[in-house]
Amino acid sequence: MRVRSSCALLLVAIAAITFGIIGCRRTANAPAGSESASQPYPVRGVVVGTDPANGEVILNHDAIPGLMPAMTMPYHLEDPSVLSELHPGDLITATLLADHDAAGPTNLRLKNIVVTAQARPDYKPAVNFHVPAKGDNVPSFKLLNQSNQTIDLKQFRGKVVVMTFIYTR
């Protein structure tokens, strides 16, 4: 009788541990934490176009396992300033963040965008500008110097000025 009750108790303990572990495990589609937690998904696709007014890129992407099949659709960007570096035909990789609620994924947005292949390496947007010639007057403009002071080019009229513009990223 004692052996049976020990076996029964052991089976109950194993069942409790098993169901407890299974009960705590997330399903493949459920995000960790709260209902609105963002879940990252790797995405790869081709830029079809950009919409700077809305901070979006239109992307023809491969299937995103666990989220959606391959399709073409617009995505908001975490950092809209990246739009100036994206051109139609560029191949990119990125991280797609999706908030999840009871209805499914919402608030889809891209971050960590990397251009892996440029469609046209010599791509230059259509810009109308005047290339200065020797003797042309330089129009006045204002800049911030390294001391965070505004410098107006007109204050140097009639003087020799040497300028350097350095940009790093």
N, C-alpha and C positions, 0 to 999 in steps of 0.2 A: 504494500500500500504506500509506503514511504517512497519507494522508487518511482511509482506512478505519479505521485504529487510533485516530486522533484523534476520529473520529465515534463509534466504539464507546466510547471513554473518556468522551466528552461525554455519551452516552446513559446510561452507567453512573452518572456523577456526577448527572445530572438525576434518575434513578430513586432514587438514594440520598437525595438531598435531599427528593424528593417523599415517599418512604416514611418518611423520618425525621420530616418535618413531620406527616404523617398519623398516624404511630405515636405522636407526643407529644400529639396532640389528644385532649381528653376527649370522651366521648360525652355526649349531652344528659342522660342519667339518672345519670351517674357524678359523684360529688362530687369537688371538688379535694382534694388532700392524701391523708391516710390513709383507710383503709376506714371509720373511725368519725367522720369529719368531719361537722359539722352543716351542712346546706344550708338556706338560708332560702327560703320560698315565701310570696308575698302571699296572704292569704285574706280573704274577705268573707262574712259570714253573719249569721244571726239567732239570738240567744240563746234557747234553748228552756228552759234551767234551769241551776241551779248546784248543786254538791255541795261545800260548804265542808269537810266531813270529809276528802275526798280531794284538795282543792285543784284541782277540775275545773270546767269549764264545758261544758255540752252545747250544741253548736253545729250548726245546720242551715246548712251552707255551700255556696257555689257550687263548681263544678269547680275544682280546683287543677291548672293545666296542668303536665304532667310528673310528677304525683304520684298524683292520684286523682280520680274523678268526684265530682259533687255528692252529698252524703249528710249524715246527721245522726249525730253521734257525740260522745263526751266527749273533751276535751283537757285535759291538765295545764297549769297556768299557771306560767311562770317566776317570777312574783310573785303568790302566792296572795292577797295583801292587796287585789288589784284586784277580787276576787269581790264585795266589798260594794258596788261601783259598777255591777255588771252585773245586769240585771233581765230577766225573760222578755219577749221581744218587741223588745228593743234590737237595733238594727242596728249591727254592729261591723266594723272592719277590723283586721287584725293581721298579724304575721309568724309563720308556722308554721315551727319549726325541726324538721328531721328528721335523725336520725342514720341513716347507711346502712351496711349490712353486706352480705355475700354474698346473704342472703335477701331484701334489699330495705330499705325504710324502717322504722326502729324509733324508739322514744323520741320520740314526737311531742309537742311542747309549744308553747304560744303565748306571744308576748311583744309588746311595743309595741302593746297593745290600745287602740283609740280608739273610743269610742261616737260614731257618726256621726248616729244618730237614736234618741231615746228613745221607747220604746213608750208610756209614760205619763209625761210630764214632771212631773206632780204625784204620782208614785209615792212612797208612804211605807210602809215595812214595818210590819206589825202589831206594835206595841210597847205594852206596858202600863206607863204611868208616871203619876205624880201631878204635876199642875201646881200649884206652890205658890201659896197664897193669902196675902194680907197677914196677918202675925201668925204664920204657920207657922214652926216651928223648922227650920232647915236642917240636914240630917244631916251628921255629921262625915265628912270624906274627906281623903285625903292627895294632895299634888301635889309635883312637883319645880319649884323656881323657877329663874330664869335663872342662878343660881350653883350649880345642881345640888344644892341642899339640900332636904330633905323638909320641907314645911310642912303641919302638921295643922290643919284648920279649927277644931278644938276649942280651940286655944290663943288664939283670938280671941273666945271666948264673952263676951258682955256688952259688946263693943266694936263700933263702927261699922266695917264693912269694905267696901271697894270692890274688886271684882275685874274683870279683863278677860281673856277667853279669845280669843286670836287664833290663827287657823289659816291657813296659806298653803300652796299647793301649786304 
